[in-house]
Amino acid sequence: MTVKFSKDHEWVKVDNGIATIGITNHAQEQLGDVVFVELPAVGKTVTQHGQAAVVESVKAASEVYAPVSGEVVEVNKDLEGDPALVNRAAEGEAWFMKVKLSNPGELDGLMDKAAYDKLIAG
């Protein structure tokens, strides 16, 4: 399964037209200790680069942008009871939402791991 990355520090994995989306390890390191996550409602339509969720840490609140467009079909309820999961498993168990892609071509505009690593290295 291919993982793509956005310049806004989100990752996306696609399986059968469903995109699993979360924030990168780099993003959670910049945030510090995550204390709250606000997830979108199931059924909400998100648009590429549009605000989809909010993550709050002891340092700041930050928007999470949708790297792709589509309908939210599932959210990670584990984050509501354990927002610090983002700090422990940002690019794994701490995914934020699953989105049914409305425009799979948007994936072509995202970065692969090598390009993302180059971006964060500055």
C-alpha positions, 0 to 999 in steps of 0.5 A: 500500500502506497503512502503519500504525504501533503505539504501540510504534514498529513499522510494518506494510505489508499486501499480500494478507494478508501483513504486513511488519513492522519498527521505525520510523525514530524507534525506531532513532534512539532505539536508536542503533547496532544491533549485533544482531537476534534474529528469530522462527522461521518458523512461530511464531505471534505475537500482537498486542502480544506480543514477536516479536523483539529488537533490541540496540544499543550503548545497550540491548536492546529488544523488538520487539512484533507490531503484528498477530497471525498466523504468521511466514512469512518473516524478513529474513536480511539483518539477521543478517549486517548488523544495522546495516541497521536504522539505514540503512533502518529503514522499508524494506529492514530489515524484520524479519518477514512475518506471515500475518494471522490477524485483519485487523481488528487493523489498524484499531487502528493509527495512520496516518502523521499520527497516529504523527508526532503521537505522537512529536512529543509 
